[in-house]
Amino acid sequence: MKFVSTAGGASVGTISEAMLAGAAPDGGLFMPDALPRFRISDFDGLSAPADVAAKLLSPFFAGDPLEGDLAEICEAAFGFPVPLREPVEGRPDMWVLELTHGPTAAFKDFGARFLAESLDRLGDPERPFLVLVATSGDTGGAVGQAFQNARTARAAILYPKGRVSPLQQRQLSCWGDKVATFEVEGDFDQCQALVKSAFRDEALNAAFRLTSANSINLGRLLPQMGYYASSSLEVFRKTGAYANYVIPSGNMGNGVACILARAMGLPIGEVVLAVNANRTLADFFETGKYAPRASVATVANAMDVGDPSNFARFAALDAEAQGEVSAISIDDATIRARIKADAEQYDQVWCPHTAVAAEAFERLPASERGKPWVVVGTADPAKFAEIVEPEIGREVDLPASLAKVMSMDCRVRPLTPDLDALRDGLKAAF
Ligand SMILES: *Cc1c(COP(=O)(O)O)cnc(C)c1O
């Protein structure tokens, strides 16, 4: 299988090369040149997410240096529970897929761990890679955790000062000396621009063997199909119906993973992308025109994206593969109100991102009800306690993984948003 750039000018022959490259050299994003098709019966006897993922991903790894390791990589990446909660009383058509039980309590653990396991097998301990990543919150923590014990890679994380939650900040900066964390005097867009300029600097690239772990990397996106495949099979086996999904969305990586799994033949019906006040996707699906804009800060900060990077991947699909997709935008006041209402009425406590999806579910027209809808839970509410607790009027339980982070040593390096400062910072750190 070949992997071609959405910008049309570049391709590579293996998924390993696509993972090592991150973005394509022509500025586009790698996509498989054809989507393999499965029958539902191909998955008979498989239910664990790691097993389903290994089956689903096998065509992409055929002939790749990592082909023989794929099952092990999936075991490691999916090495924690991925519960699909059945409907609670009063909400008969709402299922909840909890992607929040990984070590950093957000769904980015799956992609980050899959990528780390892959890169670590491709690298050289004598000349380690440096994974450089800009984060608005959850990506950096997941990447730090995933790479803390890598043998052939190190990681540098850039986050915008004052824009991440207190717990996220600890999670970004507690991973020991293989992971350097920079607090940037600027916003997320400046962090991202700085990372991009580092990738364009050939000397810096060569000196540090830079590689990327943002969701532009196919090695983060494809494994995310695994939990859509396993959960849709579970719904189908239990109800005989296709599963429809409501997905909290920012850069659209999680949404595109679901759309790809559907195009590959999994029993998935409609896909609703739930976005915060950053309305770019909602406007696109309403008007057909894609108009990126600057991001605005919201209570669902991991979704504060005005120009979703994975939109290019969606746009590269033909109409049949794109299938039925819609999007809806929810403002902060409504997110807060949904957190409060669902805690009171159903004893369901959401993080602000998941609450965007819960609200989108509530707004489905009556004609869309009566079939299974899966609301995707993207982070544990304890990560955003300062937003959630005032709404529900009590403390949220801290999962063990997060409690552990609270007691670990943290180290943050201040950084001005400029390439010389970053170069000096990296030299000092490694
Ligand atoms: C990253 C993130 C999202 C958005 O996911 P995309 O793949 O960027 O659309 C939603 N919720 C949480 C908690 C996240 O960390």
The ligand as a Tripos MOL2 file, in Angstrom:
@<TRIPOS>MOLECULE
LIG
   15    15     1     0     0
SMALL
NO_CHARGES

@<TRIPOS>ATOM
      1 C1         -7.9030   16.4220   21.5110 C.3       1 LIG1
      2 C2         -9.1970   16.3600   22.2190 C.ar      1 LIG1
      3 C3        -10.4190   16.5070   21.5340 C.ar      1 LIG1
      4 C4        -10.4620   16.7970   20.0590 C.3       1 LIG1
      5 O1        -10.0160   15.7210   19.2880 O.3       1 LIG1
      6 P1         -9.6210   15.9290   17.7460 P.3       1 LIG1
      7 O2         -9.1120   14.6350   17.3010 O.co2     1 LIG1
      8 O3         -8.5720   17.0050   17.7400 O.co2     1 LIG1
      9 O4        -10.8400   16.3710   17.0460 O.co2     1 LIG1
     10 C5        -11.5980   16.3660   22.2430 C.ar      1 LIG1
     11 N1        -11.5870   16.1350   23.5710 N.ar      1 LIG1
     12 C6        -10.4450   16.0030   24.2710 C.ar      1 LIG1
     13 C7        -10.5210   15.7690   25.7300 C.3       1 LIG1
     14 C8         -9.2150   16.1120   23.6210 C.ar      1 LIG1
     15 O5         -8.0910   15.9870   24.3310 O.3       1 LIG1
@<TRIPOS>BOND
     1     1     2 1
     2     2     3 ar
     3     2    14 ar
     4     3     4 1
     5     3    10 ar
     6     4     5 1
     7     5     6 1
     8     6     7 2
     9     6     8 1
    10     6     9 1
    11    10    11 ar
    12    11    12 ar
    13    12    13 1
    14    12    14 ar
    15    14    15 1
@<TRIPOS>SUBSTRUCTURE
     1 LIG1         1 GROUP 0 **** ****
